[in-house]
Amino acid sequence: MQQPTVDHLMDAPLGDLLAEFGIEVIDYPSPERDFTGAAAIRGDGSLAFYLPPNRPTAEREIVVRSMLGQSFAVEMPDLPDPYQLSAFDTDGNPVLVNPRPVGAA
Protein backbone atom coordinates (compact mmCIF):
# COMPACT_ATOMS: atom_id res chain seq x y z
CA MET A 1 0.00 0.00 0.00
CA GLN A 2 1.26 3.44 -0.92
CA GLN A 3 1.72 5.92 1.95
CA PRO A 4 -1.22 8.37 1.95
CA THR A 5 -0.55 12.09 1.76
CA VAL A 6 -2.00 14.73 4.03
CA ASP A 7 -3.89 16.18 1.04
CA HIS A 8 -5.47 12.81 0.31
CA LEU A 9 -6.50 12.27 3.94
CA MET A 10 -7.93 15.79 4.20
CA ASP A 11 -9.69 16.01 0.82
CA ALA A 12 -11.00 12.56 -0.14
CA PRO A 13 -14.57 11.72 0.87
CA LEU A 14 -14.48 10.05 4.26
CA GLY A 15 -16.40 6.97 3.15
CA ASP A 16 -13.89 6.46 0.32
CA LEU A 17 -10.97 6.67 2.76
CA LEU A 18 -12.51 4.14 5.12
CA ALA A 19 -13.12 1.74 2.23
CA GLU A 20 -9.65 2.30 0.77
CA PHE A 21 -7.95 1.36 4.03
CA GLY A 22 -10.47 -1.27 5.09
CA ILE A 23 -11.37 0.51 8.32
CA GLU A 24 -14.58 -0.36 10.12
CA VAL A 25 -16.30 2.37 12.12
CA ILE A 26 -18.12 1.01 15.14
CA ASP A 27 -20.61 2.95 17.26
CA TYR A 28 -19.32 2.84 20.81
CA PRO A 29 -21.43 4.53 23.46
CA SER A 30 -19.18 5.87 26.20
CA PRO A 31 -20.16 7.25 29.58
CA GLU A 32 -17.33 9.78 29.22
CA ARG A 33 -18.78 12.98 27.74
CA ASP A 34 -15.41 14.07 26.31
CA PHE A 35 -14.74 10.76 24.52
CA THR A 36 -14.68 11.36 20.77
CA GLY A 37 -13.17 8.12 19.52
CA ALA A 38 -10.48 5.48 19.63
CA ALA A 39 -8.55 3.46 17.07
CA ALA A 40 -7.66 -0.18 17.62
CA ILE A 41 -5.54 -2.65 15.69
CA ARG A 42 -7.33 -5.96 15.55
CA GLY A 43 -5.69 -9.37 15.77
CA ASP A 44 -5.78 -9.69 11.98
CA GLY A 45 -3.98 -6.33 11.58
CA SER A 46 -7.03 -4.41 10.39
CA LEU A 47 -8.07 -1.11 11.97
CA ALA A 48 -11.31 -0.33 13.72
CA PHE A 49 -12.38 3.14 14.82
CA TYR A 50 -14.74 3.30 17.79
CA LEU A 51 -16.83 6.46 17.82
CA PRO A 52 -19.66 7.60 20.05
CA PRO A 53 -23.01 7.56 18.21
CA ASN A 54 -25.14 10.65 17.61
CA ARG A 55 -22.28 13.13 17.44
CA PRO A 56 -22.10 15.93 14.86
CA THR A 57 -20.91 14.92 11.41
CA ALA A 58 -18.18 17.57 11.50
CA GLU A 59 -16.80 16.09 14.73
CA ARG A 60 -16.69 12.60 13.26
CA GLU A 61 -14.89 13.95 10.17
CA ILE A 62 -12.28 15.73 12.28
CA VAL A 63 -11.68 12.79 14.60
CA VAL A 64 -11.55 10.09 11.92
CA ARG A 65 -9.23 12.05 9.63
CA SER A 66 -6.89 12.75 12.55
CA MET A 67 -6.89 9.07 13.58
CA LEU A 68 -6.18 8.09 9.97
CA GLY A 69 -3.17 10.41 9.92
CA GLN A 70 -1.84 9.01 13.18
CA SER A 71 -2.46 5.43 12.05
CA PHE A 72 -0.46 5.92 8.85
CA ALA A 73 2.21 8.27 10.30
CA VAL A 74 1.04 11.25 8.24
CA GLU A 75 1.62 14.63 9.88
CA MET A 76 -1.81 16.22 9.97
CA PRO A 77 -2.83 19.81 10.73
CA ASP A 78 -3.41 20.57 14.40
CA LEU A 79 -6.87 19.74 15.67
CA PRO A 80 -9.07 22.68 16.65
CA ASP A 81 -9.92 23.29 20.30
CA PRO A 82 -11.19 21.41 22.26
CA TYR A 83 -10.09 18.26 20.37
CA GLN A 84 -6.92 16.32 21.18
CA LEU A 85 -5.46 13.08 19.89
CA SER A 86 -3.32 10.92 22.13
CA ALA A 87 -1.38 7.72 21.50
CA PHE A 88 -0.14 5.26 24.10
CA ASP A 89 3.57 4.83 24.75
CA THR A 90 5.18 1.45 25.37
CA ASP A 91 4.31 1.70 29.08
CA GLY A 92 0.63 2.29 28.31
CA ASN A 93 0.67 5.99 29.18
CA PRO A 94 -1.20 8.45 26.95
CA VAL A 95 0.96 10.94 25.04
CA LEU A 96 -0.52 13.97 23.28
CA VAL A 97 0.22 13.83 19.55
CA ASN A 98 -2.25 16.36 18.10
CA PRO A 99 -2.24 19.23 18.52
CA ARG A 100 1.50 18.95 18.73
CA PRO A 101 2.77 20.02 22.16
CA VAL A 102 4.47 23.41 22.26
CA GLY A 103 8.12 23.01 21.31
CA ALA A 104 7.57 19.67 19.53
CA ALA A 105 8.96 19.25 16.05
N, C-alpha and C positions, 0 to 999 in steps of 0.2 A: 504494500500500500504506500502510495506517495504521501509525504508529509503535507498536511493541509497548511494553507497560508492564513494569516490573520484576515485578509480580505475575503477569502472564501468562507471562513467561519462567521464573519460578520454580515456578509451580504446574501449568501445562499438561503433559500427558504428553509425554515427550521425542520420541517417534515422531511425535506430532501436530505439534509445533513444527518438526521437520525437514521434514515434508511441507508444512506451511503456507508455509515460506520457501524450499522447493525446494532444500534443502541435502543434498548427498550425503556420507555418511560413508564414508571409505575406510580399510581396514586398511593401516597403514604400519609395517612392522617397522623399528625404529630400533636401531642399536647403542648409542645413548646411554640408559643406564638411567633417567635422570631425565626423558627426553622423555615428555610426556603428551599432546601434540597440537599441531596447527598448522592455521590457517585460511588458505585461499588464494582469491583472486578469479580466476576463470577468464576466458579471453578473451571469452566471451559474457556476462560480468557475473555469472554464477551463483557461488555459494559452494560450496566443498568443504572438509570438515574431515578432516584426516588424523590418525588415532589409532592408537596401538600396539595390536595384537591381544592378547587374553588378559589384559586388565587388569580389575580389579574394576568391577562395574557402577556402584557409587557414584562411583568415580573418573571414569568416562566421563560420568556425569550432571553432576558438578561442572564438569568441563572444558568440556563442550559448552555448558552453560548460560552459563558465563562468556564463552566465545567468541561466543555469540549476542549477549550484552549488548554486548560490545565492537564487534561487527560492525554493530549497529544503534544505537550511541551511547546505550545505556541504562545508567545508573549502577547497577551490581549490588552486592550485599553483598560485603565482602572475602572472598577465598578463605581457607580454613583452611590452617594450616601443614601440609605444607611446600609447598603449591601457590602458583605465581605465574603471572601472565599478563603477557606483554610484547608491545608493538607495535614496529614499526620506524619510526624517524623518516625524514625525507626524505633523510638521508645514509646510510641503511641500518643505523643503529645501534639495538640493542634498547633500549627504554625501558619500565621497569616501570609497568604501569597498574593491576594488581590483585594483591595488596592495594595500596591507594593509599599512596604513600610518605608518611612522617611529614611533616606540615606541608603536604601537598597539599590542595587544596580538595575 
